[in-house]
Amino acid sequence: MELGAHLPLIEFGGEGQSLTRIRGAAEAARDCGFAAVSANDHFIFSTPWLDGPTALAAVIEHTAPLELATTVSLAALRGPVPLAKSLAAIDLLSGGRLVAGVGPGSSERGYDAVGIAFEDRWARFEEAVALLRALLAGEPANPGERFAVPDQSLAPAPVRPGGVPIWIGSWGSAAGLRRVARLGDGWLASAYNTTPGRFAQARARLAEALQGQGRSSDHFPNGLATMWTWITEDRAGAERMLRGVLAPLLGRDPDQLARQVCIGGRGHCLELLGRFAEAGCDRVYLWPLGDEPRQLEIAGEELLPHLIAARSSRLEPS
């Protein structure tokens, strides 16, 4: 299993939002052996949320050779043309390191903010993804029912051969996984909305859906976004972070969250990540609840070597 790191787009305890903070996290991920950094999208959230694509662009020169990922961008709200322009620029300026994770967004507030009916999200999303793929690959794109497109290719184009890979976000529903198989180059799940067992079941359903599309599941990549993380052997401190910070932020039951996120000691975090690895997860994006450089350093020193060793052991011929 590989580890990625979410950029710190929100505050957890008055840290502030700044270029220094997001660059510090990006540099820590780079220096500690991580595979990627990512940023995701919310227009409206329970706390101020820094714009994801802008933050990702701001760390381009601090992250090479790491992959850059959107986890996810709101294709149905941003629209295929504006989103394609932003993604193509990030890909070009990073030398072809971008993977575009996209989703419709699960918050009705985001749709209300731009005057779009939440009930129309899936139809908008499917159309937006088809147009986005064509625009990023420099292929002809016909206007859809909901989105216009230019009558010429967008320029400059991405530099990644074949265009920017598009991963589809899905929590694991049957309909969502069929959409991944039909539209995506990869699958992006949500850590705090699944478990290792449910991930394994969803991965099996995705393999069936890919087969139905005439596609192989053997090398179809996946990732697990938004793995909230606070690695500490201080049990009381972990409880304060879980019950006093994360659960109120998300409006979730803390006892359920405790089983799904990396809040606690090294043993708990390794056990959880190991179970996801056994379930077939390729990469997990950690999102520290503050003190990002130190938390990523701990993960790089105390988690990543064990995950790499376990992966190597599984790949060795019996």
Secondary structure, DSSP 4 states (H G I P E B T S, - for coil): -EEEEE---S-SSS----HHHHHHHHHHHHHTT-SEEEE---SS-SS----HHHHHHHTGGGTTTSEEEEEEEEHHHH-HHHHHHHHHHHHHHTTS-EEEEEE--S-HHHHHHTT--GGGHHHHHHHHHHHHHHHHHT------SS----SS--SSPP-STTS--EEEE--S-HHHHHHHHHH-SEEEEEGGG--HHHHHHHHHHHHHHHHHTT--STT--EEEEEEEEEE-S-HHHHHHIIIIIIHHHHT--HHHHHTTSEEE-HHHHHHHHHHHHHTT--EEEEEESS-HHHHHHHHHHHTHHHHHHHHHHHHS--
